[in-house]
Every structure is written in C-alpha cells, then in structure tokens.
Amino acid sequence: MAAVRAASRTKRPRRRDSESTLPVPSFRPFQLCTLTQTIPSGSEWLFEMKFDGYRAQIAISGSDVRVYTRNGHDWTEQFRTILEPLRKLTEGSALLDGEIVAVDKAGRTNFSMLKTGIAAGLPLKFFAFDLFEVNGEDWTARPLVERKARLQELLGDRDADDALQYSWHVVDGGQSLFEAMSSGGHEGIIAKQADGRYVGERSKSWLKIKCTKRQEFVIGGWRPSDTGQGMASLILGTYENGQFVYRGRVGTGFSAAMRDKILKQLERRRLAKPPFALVPREIARKAQWVRPELVAEVSYAEITPDGSLRHASFQGLRADKLASQVVLERSEQPITASRLDPAIGLQVASAAGVKLSHPEKVLYPGTGITKAHLAAYYALVAERMLPHLRDRPLSLVRDTDGDLTKTFFQKHHLPGMPDAIGSGELQKMSGKSNRILWIEDLAGLLVGVQMNTLEFHVWGGTRQKAERPERMVFDIDPDEDLGFGEVKQAAFDIRDVLGALGLQSWPLLSGGKGIHVVVPLVPQADWNEVKSFCQAFAEMLARTDPHRFVANMSKVRRKGRMFLDYLRNGQGATAICPWSTRARAGGTVAVPVRWDELEQLERANAFDVFAAAERAQGPDAWEGYFEVEQALSAQVQAVVRSH
C-alpha cells in the first residue's frame, strides 16, 4: 500500500473538546464500480488500490460517530474498534465513503480475517477514499480531485497503525499499479475519473480491474456429503432479470467448524423445491434446498460460457449485502459487439426473406444473447455447419418460455411452418413411413432461429440415401462426478482403438459435459450393421476396462464411469450437429476441435456463440473430414465382435 502514497503530507488538524451542533449526516446511496478488463490511461484517471473488505459510510458529528453498511444498516457496534480516531476527527460534521478492512502480516487486506476480526473485536482499519459532505455542505457535485484533497486535509497525517487511513492514489500509471497489486497478491485496482462528480449508482466513471476473480453469490441449497453427514458443497446462484440463476457449487475453503456453522443456518431455511429458475438434473438429484437469503464471498478461476463457476473456493459469508442485489459481475468487453453484431443478424435475416419477430428477445437468461445475436451467429458459421446438416433428416429443440425450462423436440412439420424448412416422408428399413424435416441453406437455419430453435440434431445420413449412414457417433456421457480430463482420455483411447481398426475419427465438444467421437463413412453398410458394430464396440470397451466404461445407460451403473452411448447410430436416431447451439445456460455450442488441441481444453462447453463465431472464421479443425473414404468392412466388424 505504501507504493501508492503521495510524497506530500499534511498535519492532522487539532481539535477542541467540544460537541458539534451539526446533525449526524444521513446515509446516502453509494457510487458503485463497473467491472472491466481494460485499464484506462491518461491524466484524467486516478487509480487506487481495491480493498478486500466491507464498504462503509462514516457519519460524524463531533464525537458522535455512526457506521453504515452498503445497505444503510447501522453497524457502529460491530465496528467499534475503528471509532476512536473518528471521534477525534472534527468538531463539525462529515460523511465519509471508504472500506473497512483487516490487514494481514503481508500487508494485504484479507476478507476472511475481517470476518474473524468483527466477531472477536480485533483491530480493523477504515480507508477513506471519498467525501459526501463536510459541516453540512454537500461536496458530491465537485470533481473527485477536489473531494479527495479536502478529505486528505480533513484526515491529516496518520501513523501506519492508526485505525483511520487515507486511501492514496496515483494519476495515470494504472498499468504499473495493477502489476504491483497483482505481484503483491492484492485484489485489484479502482480507476476513477479525476473530474467526476459523485453519483449514487453504478457508473462507468468508476471502474474496477481485478487481479483475482471473486464476487458474492447467493446460497440456494447444499449437497450433503456422501456419508450423509454434513455438507459437501454449497449450491450457488445470482439474480438476473428477476430470476434466480444457478451458478455452480463451491466445496472448498471451509474448515470443519465453518461447515457446521453454515449448515445450522441452512437448516433453518429449508425449502421443499429448488429456488432456482433452472438447475441441472444431476445437481438437483442430491440437493437440499433453502431460501436464497445467505450471501457467500467466493473466489474462482473463471465463469464458464454456461455461467457456472470453475475451481471455486469459499471465502466467507457476507452480511453487508442483500441477496436480491447479487448479480453476476460481467466485465465490459467492447469486442463482443463487433464479433457478433445483432444488427448483422437482422440484415442477414431480411436478405434471406426471414422476418425475425422480437429480435431483442433474450434466449439465454443472464447473458444478453438475443434472437438477433443467434441469427448473426448462424450467418457466420453456416459455411462450416451446412455440410453436416444439409438434406439430413433432423430434429429441432425449441424453447417455449425463454428460460430454458420448457424445451421440446420437433421432428415433424407443423401448420404454418415456412418452406425454408423442408418436410416430407421417407420409408425406413422397417418398412414404416417416417415424416421428416430437413434444411438446405442458411434461410432454413434462420427460420429455426425465428421459431426459437436452440438445437439442431441430425441423422447420420441424408434423406437421398436413407438406408446408408455416412457417419458413426460415439457419445461419451460421463458420471457427474468425473472430471473433463477423464472424458478427454476416454476420447483419445476410443480414437486409438478405432485407428487400430483403420478408422479415422474427429472429436466434437458437445457444448454440454461430454465429447462425441465422430467417424465419417462411405454410405455402404446399412443402419443395422452400423448400430450393431457401435454396440459391440461399446461392450468391448466395457469388458476390457470395466472401471471406466459402461455400455448400459443406467445412471446407477454409470457411477464413477462413462457411458459410451452407441444408441445415436440407429436409423431415426439423431445427434447434435456440429456448430449447433445448445439449449443450455450461457449459449454454448457444439464445436469441432482437433485432437492436438483437445489436450489443452478444460471443458466440453468451452465455446459460447461469441467464441464459436470467431473460431468459425479461422482454420477448419476438421479439415479433410469429407474427403476421407473409409468403410465399415465385414472384417472390422468381426474383429470387434471377437473381443
């Protein structure tokens, strides 16, 4: 913190022992920061250290001092250890803005230590960084530099061990300060416009740039430990547009005593049903639900495209913020609009003769991804996607309510469906007539978007060669407790076994939690032969490596293992089309990848529509896929069955 101190200092003004005749200032709304990843530059910006503590207002009238939290609650008693220097600060009145922190031996502000300090009455510090008023005079309309100069004059020179401190700043030099904060293990920096007035709301004149990723989440439930005793993890969410959205779990960072204490608070808040708008089925299966009232501070590695936490660690409960105020912090990323511009989506749809009704409709809660964004996405990926989709019988997964909770499969034509999505009948090998849908071009994809289609699933062959599939798909479906590293290794092993049989394969990130290993074929073997081979292949792996694989879709038998789903290879069965979006939180996409890059990827939902659209403009990860001529010979089938 010494690195950000200015060279000049002022002496603390002397105070006579008399009471102020001015009233104690009232609580005012705080100015809040906007999260960003870009550090501004120029002399019009001031930079301060970002403190890891409790935001507070200090209202002073002589020796009468009040401490208000960010919600206006009076916490004077809880923060009694900082009061002494504040009671001696002025004969008049003042309202200060700042942060109450605990400082560890390394000089870092420590939120966990702060929680302990409040409970135990340990020494804390208040760093003042702004000024609302002095002696009844409102200063909020004055430039920040004037407010800080008056604040520094009011606080004067202070010893390092004083409970009251001035928050020093640097002019420009934000990058250097950020690097110093990062190397020192601090949370980040705050950038403020030097001439900005104080506004009691979130503003882009105050920016926060974090060295580490952490924020508040609301607890919506917990998962019991496998022994049935205690709590294994907390189930977290945030509020987005009035809905409580699932954000993942946190199971580390607790001591045994903390787990017990939190569990007692959760037990008093039990609910019979989940409070979330939508929660993954595998999470809901073992969960205990609670009223979403407790707020947890959590650090994490990243937020995945579907909006879930990775490598989360619990830091502590927060009592200074209402659960209803907790939203997912999103950094300002100006490149997003240029990569996937909704205006382009409207233009492309219009040129294709497709009218998008309600193009501003958000299709993925909490993301801002609209129908127009999706139209722009398919326009950018159509060249890569259509060869996998064109003229293949397909199923559409459509959403009905805009929150992903009521989706349905559509395989047949419905009244009023535009001609851009073809419909007809074909005869299956069983002799039965089957009604089908298909798409030939971008207009068909855009009609799908207009119909709130979030997924395109395709047959393994075309309608023109309805009895001969052109691909096989091995869908690796892992037990929920398995990591993505185990799924990747399974994909590599399947690739190697197929390669030994003379069959080349390509990996597809499902956009969910698994990987599809896709094998192109010349249309020679019929559906029964292909499905029979895929079943025999899955059963062979389950026999030779039973600790990793099962060929039975039962969830019970899958515990700790992976189901190698061969059922997608029968006539009439479908699998997700490469480059299709998924009906999953975050707007994730099924994306083709190379085997050599799969090793470096950390999840099956690594790409959202923005990242996938950008990727589609680069080299083709499946280059050569459509040029491979390989058949499922009788010899290959016999080898698998013999094992």
C-alpha positions in Angstrom: 0.0 0.0 0.0 3.0 2.3 0.6 3.6 2.3 -3.2 0.5 4.3 -3.9 1.2 7.1 -1.3 1.9 10.6 -2.5 5.1 12.3 -1.4 3.4 15.3 0.3 1.6 15.0 3.7 -0.5 17.4 5.7 -0.7 17.6 9.5 -3.8 16.5 11.3 -5.8 19.5 12.5 -6.1 20.0 16.2 -9.5 19.7 17.7 -11.0 21.3 20.8 -13.0 19.1 23.2 -16.5 20.4 22.3 -19.6 18.8 20.8 -20.7 19.6 17.3 -24.0 21.5 16.9 -24.4 20.0 13.5 -26.7 16.9 13.0 -25.2 13.5 12.2 -25.3 13.2 8.4 -27.8 10.7 6.9 -26.9 7.7 4.9 -26.7 8.2 1.1 -26.6 5.8 -1.8 -23.1 4.6 -2.7 -21.4 5.1 -6.1 -20.6 1.6 -7.5 -17.9 0.5 -9.9 -18.3 -1.2 -13.3 -16.1 -4.3 -13.8 -13.7 -4.2 -16.8 -10.6 -5.8 -18.1 -9.2 -2.7 -19.8 -7.1 -0.3 -17.7 -7.7 3.3 -18.9 -4.8 5.7 -19.4 -4.3 9.4 -19.3 -4.1 12.1 -16.7 -7.9 12.2 -16.4 -7.8 9.0 -14.5 -6.9 8.4 -10.8 -6.0 4.9 -9.6 -6.4 3.4 -6.1 -5.9 0.1 -4.5 -9.1 -2.1 -4.5 -9.7 -3.2 -0.9 -11.0 -6.6 0.2 -13.4 -5.6 2.9 -16.7 -4.1 3.8 -17.8 -0.9 2.1 -19.0 1.6 4.7 -20.1 5.2 5.2 -18.9 7.0 8.3 -21.3 9.7 9.6 -19.7 12.1 12.1 -20.9 14.9 14.2 -18.2 15.8 16.7 -17.7 12.7 18.9 -20.9 11.1 17.7 -20.0 8.6 15.0 -22.2 6.2 13.0 -21.0 3.4 10.7 -23.4 2.4 7.9 -23.1 -0.7 5.7 -23.8 -0.6 1.9 -27.4 -1.2 2.6 -27.7 1.6 5.2 -27.7 -0.6 8.3 -26.1 0.8 11.4 -23.1 -1.4 12.3 -21.4 1.0 14.7 -21.2 -1.5 17.4 -19.8 -4.3 15.1 -17.0 -1.9 14.0 -16.3 -0.3 17.4 -12.6 -0.9 17.0 -12.3 1.9 14.4 -14.3 4.5 16.3 -11.6 6.2 18.5 -9.8 8.3 15.8 -13.1 9.1 14.1 -14.5 10.6 17.3 -11.5 12.9 17.4 -11.5 13.9 13.7 -13.5 17.1 13.7 -15.6 19.5 15.8 -18.0 19.7 12.9 -19.7 17.1 10.8 -18.6 14.9 7.9 -19.9 11.9 5.8 -17.0 9.7 4.5 -17.0 6.9 2.0 -14.5 4.1 2.3 -13.7 0.5 3.2 -13.3 -1.3 6.5 -10.6 -3.9 6.2 -8.3 -6.3 8.2 -4.7 -6.2 7.1 -2.6 -9.4 7.4 1.1 -9.7 8.1 2.0 -9.4 4.4 0.2 -6.1 4.2 -2.8 -7.5 2.2 -6.4 -6.8 3.0 -7.9 -10.1 4.0 -11.7 -10.7 3.9 -11.6 -14.0 5.8 -9.5 -12.3 8.5 -12.0 -9.4 8.5 -14.9 -11.8 9.4 -12.9 -13.1 12.3 -11.9 -9.6 13.4 -15.5 -8.4 13.5 -16.6 -11.3 15.7 -13.6 -11.2 18.0 -13.3 -7.4 18.2 -9.8 -7.4 16.7 -8.2 -4.2 15.4 -9.5 -3.1 12.0 -8.8 -0.1 9.7 -11.0 2.3 7.8 -9.6 3.5 4.5 -11.4 6.7 3.4 -11.4 7.4 -0.3 -14.3 9.9 -0.8 -16.3 12.6 0.8 -20.0 13.3 0.6 -20.2 16.4 2.8 -18.4 18.5 5.4 -20.0 20.7 8.0 -23.4 20.3 6.3 -22.0 21.4 2.9 -22.6 18.9 0.0 -19.5 18.1 -1.9 -20.8 15.4 -4.3 -21.1 17.8 -7.3 -17.5 18.8 -7.1 -14.7 17.0 -9.0 -13.2 13.9 -7.4 -9.8 15.6 -7.2 -11.3 18.4 -5.1 -13.2 15.9 -2.8 -10.0 13.9 -2.2 -7.9 17.0 -1.5 -10.5 18.1 1.1 -10.6 14.6 2.5 -6.9 14.4 2.8 -6.9 17.8 4.6 -9.6 16.6 7.0 -7.8 13.3 7.9 -4.3 14.8 8.0 -1.1 12.8 8.5 -1.6 9.4 10.3 0.6 6.7 11.7 0.5 3.3 9.9 -1.1 1.6 12.9 -3.9 4.2 13.1 -7.4 2.7 12.6 -8.2 5.7 10.2 -6.3 5.9 7.0 -6.5 7.9 3.8 -6.7 6.0 0.5 -3.8 7.2 -1.6 -3.9 7.3 -5.4 -1.7 7.8 -8.4 -2.5 9.8 -11.5 -2.3 7.8 -14.7 0.1 4.9 -14.2 -2.8 2.4 -13.9 -0.9 -0.5 -15.6 2.1 -0.2 -13.2 -0.1 -0.1 -10.2 -2.1 -3.1 -11.4 1.1 -5.1 -11.9 2.3 -4.1 -8.4 -1.0 -5.1 -6.9 -1.0 -8.4 -8.8 2.5 -9.3 -7.7 1.7 -8.4 -4.1 -1.3 -10.7 -4.0 -3.9 -7.9 -3.7 -7.4 -8.0 -5.2 -7.0 -5.3 -7.9 -7.3 -1.6 -8.6 -10.0 1.1 -9.0 -9.9 3.6 -11.8 -11.8 6.9 -11.2 -12.3 9.9 -13.5 -10.5 12.8 -11.9 -13.1 15.4 -12.7 -16.1 13.1 -12.0 -18.9 14.1 -9.6 -20.2 11.6 -7.0 -23.3 9.7 -8.3 -25.2 7.3 -6.0 -25.4 4.4 -8.5 -23.3 2.1 -10.6 -21.2 4.2 -13.0 -18.5 3.9 -15.7 -16.7 6.8 -14.2 -15.5 4.3 -11.6 -14.0 1.1 -12.9 -12.7 -2.0 -11.1 -10.0 -4.2 -12.6 -9.5 -7.4 -10.6 -6.2 -9.3 -10.2 -8.2 -12.2 -8.8 -11.7 -13.3 -9.6 -14.1 -13.2 -6.8 -17.6 -11.9 -6.0 -20.7 -12.6 -4.0 -23.1 -15.5 -4.7 -26.4 -16.4 -3.1 -26.7 -19.8 -1.4 -29.8 -21.7 -2.8 -29.1 -25.1 -1.4 -26.4 -27.6 -0.4 -25.3 -31.0 -1.3 -24.9 -33.5 1.6 -21.6 -35.4 1.9 -21.6 -39.0 0.5 -21.6 -40.3 4.1 -24.9 -38.5 4.7 -23.3 -36.4 7.5 -22.6 -32.8 7.0 -22.4 -30.5 4.0 -20.2 -31.4 1.0 -20.8 -28.2 -1.1 -23.0 -25.1 -1.4 -25.2 -24.6 -4.4 -24.9 -21.0 -5.6 -26.8 -18.6 -7.7 -27.2 -14.9 -8.7 -30.2 -12.8 -9.7 -30.6 -11.9 -13.4 -33.7 -10.0 -14.7 -35.7 -11.1 -11.7 -34.8 -14.8 -11.9 -32.6 -16.8 -9.6 -30.0 -18.4 -11.9 -27.8 -21.4 -11.0 -24.1 -20.6 -11.0 -22.5 -23.8 -9.8 -21.1 -25.2 -6.5 -18.3 -24.5 -4.0 -16.9 -27.3 -1.9 -13.5 -26.0 -0.7 -12.3 -23.2 1.5 -14.3 -24.4 4.6 -12.9 -25.5 7.9 -14.9 -28.2 9.7 -16.2 -25.6 12.2 -17.3 -23.3 9.3 -19.2 -26.2 7.6 -21.1 -26.9 10.8 -21.9 -23.3 11.5 -23.2 -22.7 7.9 -25.2 -25.9 7.9 -27.1 -24.8 11.0 -28.0 -21.6 9.2 -29.1 -23.5 6.2 -31.2 -26.0 8.2 -33.4 -23.0 9.4 -34.1 -22.0 5.8 -35.1 -25.3 4.2 -37.3 -25.4 1.1 -39.1 -28.3 -0.5 -38.5 -27.1 -4.1 -35.4 -25.5 -5.7 -35.5 -21.7 -5.7 -33.6 -21.6 -9.0 -35.3 -20.9 -12.3 -33.4 -23.9 -13.7 -30.9 -26.3 -12.2 -29.1 -29.2 -13.8 -30.8 -32.5 -13.2 -27.7 -34.2 -11.8 -27.3 -31.4 -9.3 -30.9 -31.4 -8.2 -30.9 -35.2 -7.6 -29.0 -35.0 -4.3 -29.6 -31.4 -3.3 -31.2 -29.9 -0.2 -32.9 -26.5 -1.0 -33.0 -23.4 1.1 -34.5 -19.9 0.9 -31.9 -17.8 -1.1 -31.0 -15.4 1.7 -27.4 -16.1 2.7 -24.7 -14.4 0.6 -21.3 -16.0 0.2 -18.0 -14.4 -1.0 -16.4 -16.9 -3.4 -13.1 -16.8 -5.4 -12.9 -18.8 -8.6 -10.8 -19.5 -11.7 -13.4 -18.4 -14.2 -17.0 -18.3 -15.2 -17.7 -20.9 -17.9 -19.7 -19.9 -21.0 -22.8 -21.5 -19.5 -22.4 -19.2 -16.5 -21.0 -21.7 -13.9 -18.0 -21.4 -11.6 -14.8 -23.3 -12.1 -12.4 -24.1 -9.2 -14.5 -22.1 -6.7 -13.3 -21.6 -3.1 -15.4 -20.3 -0.2 -14.1 -17.1 1.4 -16.8 -16.3 3.9 -20.5 -15.2 4.4 -21.4 -11.6 3.9 -24.0 -9.8 6.0 -23.5 -6.4 4.3 -25.2 -7.2 1.0 -28.8 -8.2 0.3 -29.3 -11.4 -1.6 -31.6 -9.7 -4.1 -28.7 -7.3 -5.0 -26.3 -10.1 -6.1 -25.8 -10.3 -9.8 -23.1 -11.9 -11.9 -20.4 -9.3 -12.5 -19.6 -9.0 -16.2 -16.6 -7.1 -17.5 -17.1 -4.6 -20.2 -15.9 -6.3 -23.4 -16.3 -4.0 -26.5 -15.1 -6.7 -28.8 -18.2 -8.8 -28.2 -20.4 -6.5 -30.2 -18.0 -6.4 -33.2 -17.7 -10.2 -33.2 -21.4 -10.9 -33.2 -23.5 -7.8 -34.1 -27.2 -8.3 -33.7 -27.7 -5.6 -36.5 -26.0 -8.0 -38.9 -28.4 -10.8 -37.8 -31.3 -8.6 -38.7 -29.8 -7.7 -42.1 -29.0 -11.3 -43.0 -32.4 -12.5 -42.0 -34.0 -9.8 -44.1 -31.9 -10.6 -47.1 -32.9 -14.3 -46.7 -36.6 -13.4 -46.6 -36.9 -14.3 -42.9 -38.7 -11.8 -40.6 -37.4 -12.0 -37.0 -40.2 -11.1 -34.6 -39.0 -9.7 -31.3 -35.3 -9.8 -32.4 -34.4 -8.3 -29.0 -35.8 -11.3 -27.1 -33.1 -12.8 -24.8 -32.8 -16.5 -25.5 -30.4 -17.4 -22.7 -31.2 -15.8 -19.3 -28.5 -13.7 -17.8 -26.4 -13.5 -21.0 -27.9 -10.8 -23.2 -27.8 -13.2 -26.2 -30.8 -12.3 -28.3 -32.6 -13.8 -31.2 -30.8 -11.3 -33.5 -27.4 -12.4 -32.0 -28.3 -16.0 -32.9 -29.2 -15.1 -36.4 -25.8 -13.3 -36.8 -24.1 -16.4 -35.3 -25.6 -18.8 -37.8 -24.8 -16.4 -40.7 -21.1 -16.6 -39.6 -20.9 -20.4 -39.1 -23.3 -21.5 -41.9 -20.4 -22.3 -44.3 -18.9 -24.8 -41.8 -22.2 -26.1 -40.4 -24.3 -26.7 -43.5 -22.2 -29.6 -44.9 -23.0 -31.5 -41.7 -26.7 -30.5 -41.8 -27.8 -30.1 -45.4 -30.5 -32.6 -46.5 -30.2 -34.7 -43.4 -33.4 -35.6 -41.5 -33.3 -33.6 -38.3 -35.0 -32.8 -35.0 -35.3 -29.3 -33.6 -35.1 -28.5 -29.9 -37.3 -25.4 -29.4 -37.8 -23.2 -26.3 -41.3 -22.1 -25.3 -40.8 -19.8 -22.4 -37.4 -18.1 -22.8 -35.8 -19.5 -19.6 -34.7 -23.0 -21.0 -37.1 -24.8 -18.6 -39.7 -25.9 -21.2 -38.0 -27.1 -24.4 -39.3 -29.8 -26.7 -38.2 -31.9 -29.7 -39.9 -31.4 -33.0 -39.4 -34.0 -35.8 -42.4 -33.3 -37.9 -44.0 -30.4 -39.9 -46.4 -28.2 -38.0 -49.0 -25.9 -39.6 -47.6 -22.5 -40.6 -44.0 -23.7 -40.8 -42.1 -21.8 -43.5 -40.9 -23.7 -46.6 -37.3 -22.9 -45.8 -37.5 -25.9 -43.5 -38.3 -28.8 -45.8 -40.8 -31.6 -44.8 -41.8 -34.9 -46.3 -41.8 -38.6 -45.8 -39.3 -41.5 -46.3 -39.6 -45.2 -45.8 -37.4 -46.7 -43.1 -35.7 -50.1 -43.3 -38.5 -51.4 -41.1 -40.9 -50.7 -43.9 -42.7 -47.9 -41.9 -43.2 -44.5 -43.4 -41.5 -41.7 -41.4 -42.3 -38.0 -41.5 -39.1 -35.9 -41.6 -37.8 -32.3 -41.6 -34.6 -31.1 -43.3 -32.7 -27.9 -44.0 -30.8 -27.0 -47.2 -29.4 -23.5 -46.6 -28.9 -20.5 -44.3 -32.6 -19.5 -44.7 -33.6 -22.7 -43.0 -31.3 -22.0 -40.1 -32.7 -18.5 -39.7 -36.3 -19.8 -39.8 -35.2 -22.1 -37.0 -34.0 -19.1 -35.0 -37.3 -17.3 -35.6 -39.0 -20.4 -34.2 -36.8 -20.2 -31.0 -34.9 -23.3 -32.1 -31.8 -23.7 -29.8 -30.5 -27.1 -31.1 -30.3 -28.8 -34.5 -29.9 -32.7 -34.2 -29.3 -34.7 -37.4 -29.4 -38.2 -38.7 -26.1 -39.9 -39.6 -27.1 -39.9 -43.3 -29.0 -38.0 -45.9 -32.6 -38.4 -47.0 -31.5 -39.3 -50.5 -29.6 -42.3 -49.2 -31.9 -43.1 -46.3 -30.7 -46.6 -45.7 -27.0 -46.0 -45.6 -25.4 -43.8 -42.9 -22.5 -41.6 -43.6 -21.1 -41.4 -40.1 -20.9 -43.1 -36.7 -21.0 -41.2 -33.4 -19.7 -42.4 -30.1 -21.1 -40.1 -27.4 -19.0 -40.2 -24.2 -21.5 -39.4 -21.4 -19.7 -39.2 -18.0 -21.0 -39.6 -14.5 -21.4 -36.2 -12.9 -18.5 -36.7 -10.5 -15.9 -37.3 -13.2 -13.6 -34.5 -14.4 -13.2 -33.5 -18.0 -9.7 -34.9 -18.0 -11.1 -38.4 -17.7 -13.5 -37.7 -20.6 -10.7 -36.5 -22.8 -8.6 -39.5 -22.0 -11.6 -41.7 -22.9 -11.9 -39.9 -26.3 -8.2 -40.4 -27.0 -8.5 -44.1 -26.2 -11.5 -44.5 -28.4 -9.6 -42.7 -31.2 -6.7 -45.1 -30.8 -8.8 -48.3 -30.8 -10.7 -47.0 -33.9 -7.4 -46.1 -35.5 -6.1 -49.7 -35.0 -9.1 -50.8 -36.9 -8.3 -48.5 -39.7 -11.0 -45.9 -38.9 -10.1 -42.2 -38.7 -12.1 -40.1 -36.2 -12.7 -36.5 -35.2 -13.6 -35.0 -31.8 -16.6 -32.8 -31.2 -17.1 -30.8 -28.0 -20.7 -31.4 -27.2 -21.3 -28.0 -25.6 -22.5 -29.8 -22.5 -20.3 -32.1 -20.5 -19.1 -34.8 -23.0 -17.3 -35.4 -26.2 -18.6 -37.0 -29.4 -16.0 -39.1 -31.3 -17.3 -38.9 -34.9 -16.3 -41.4 -37.7 -17.1 -40.5 -41.3 -18.1 -43.4 -43.6 -18.8 -44.0 -47.2 -22.6 -44.9 -47.4 -22.1 -48.7 -47.8 -23.1 -50.5 -44.6 -26.8 -50.2 -43.6 -28.1 -48.9 -40.3 -28.4 -52.2 -38.6 -24.8 -53.1 -39.4 -23.5 -49.7 -38.1 -25.6 -49.8 -34.9 -24.6 -53.4 -34.3 -20.9 -52.5 -34.7 -21.2 -49.5 -32.4 -22.9 -51.6 -29.7 -20.3 -54.3 -30.0 -17.5 -51.6 -29.8 -19.0 -50.1 -26.6 -19.5 -53.5 -25.0 -15.9 -54.4 -25.9 -14.6 -51.3 -24.1 -16.8 -52.0 -21.1 -15.5 -55.6 -20.8 -11.8 -54.7 -21.2 -11.9 -51.6 -19.0 -15.0 -52.0 -16.7 -13.7 -49.5 -14.2 -14.0 -46.7 -16.8 -16.7 -47.7 -19.3 -20.2 -49.0 -19.2 -22.4 -49.9 -22.2 -25.6 -49.6 -20.2 -27.3 -46.2 -20.0 -28.4 -46.8 -16.4 -27.4 -43.9 -14.1 -26.8 -46.3 -11.3 -24.4 -48.4 -13.3 -22.6 -45.3 -14.5 -21.4 -44.3 -11.1 -17.8 -43.2 -11.4 -17.7 -44.3 -15.1 -18.6 -43.2 -18.6 -21.5 -44.5 -20.7 -20.4 -44.9 -24.3 -23.7 -44.1 -26.0 -24.0 -46.1 -29.2 -27.7 -45.6 -29.5 -27.3 -42.5 -31.7 -26.4 -44.7 -34.6 -29.8 -46.3 -35.4 -32.0 -45.2 -38.3 -34.2 -42.4 -36.9 -31.8 -41.5 -34.1 -30.1 -38.1 -34.1 -27.0 -36.5 -32.6 -26.2 -32.8 -32.1 -25.0 -31.2 -35.3 -21.5 -29.6 -35.3 -21.8 -25.8 -34.8 -25.3 -26.1 -33.4 -26.1 -24.0 -30.3 -27.3 -25.9 -27.2 -30.4 -25.3 -25.1 -28.1 -24.8 -22.1 -27.4 -21.8 -19.9 -24.8 -19.5 -21.4 -25.4 -20.1 -25.1 -22.8 -22.8 -25.5 -22.1 -24.5 -28.8 -21.1 -28.0 -30.1 -17.7 -27.2 -31.7 -15.4 -29.4 -33.8 -11.8 -29.4 -32.5 -8.5 -31.0 -33.5 -7.1 -33.9 -31.5 -4.0 -32.0 -30.7 -5.9 -29.0 -29.3 -8.3 -31.2 -27.3 -5.5 -31.9 -24.8 -5.3 -28.2 -23.8 -9.1 -27.7 -23.5 -10.6 -27.8 -20.0 -14.3 -28.4 -20.6 -16.8 -29.6 -23.1 -18.7 -26.3 -23.1 -15.6 -24.2 -23.8 -17.2 -22.2 -26.6 -20.2 -19.9 -26.4 -21.8 -18.3 -29.5 -19.3 -15.4 -29.5 -16.2 -17.6 -29.2 -17.6 -20.2 -31.7 -18.4 -17.5 -34.3 -14.9 -16.1 -34.1 -13.5 -19.7 -34.3 -15.5 -20.4 -37.5 -13.6 -17.6 -39.3 -10.3 -19.4 -38.7 -8.8 -22.7 -40.0 -11.1 -25.7 -40.2 -10.4 -28.0 -37.3 -12.0 -30.9 -39.3 -10.0 -30.3 -42.5 -10.2 -33.5 -44.6 -13.3 -34.9 -42.9 -15.4 -35.0 -46.0 -12.5 -36.3 -48.2 -11.9 -39.5 -46.1 -13.3 -42.6 -47.7 -13.5 -45.4 -45.2 -16.0 -48.2 -45.0 -17.2 -50.4 -42.1 -16.0 -53.7 -43.6 -17.1 -57.1 -42.5 -13.6 -57.8 -41.3 -13.6 -54.8 -39.0 -17.0 -55.8 -37.6 -15.8 -59.4 -37.0 -12.7 -58.2 -35.1 -14.7 -56.1 -32.7 -17.2 -58.9 -32.1 -14.4 -61.4 -31.4 -13.2 -59.3 -28.5 
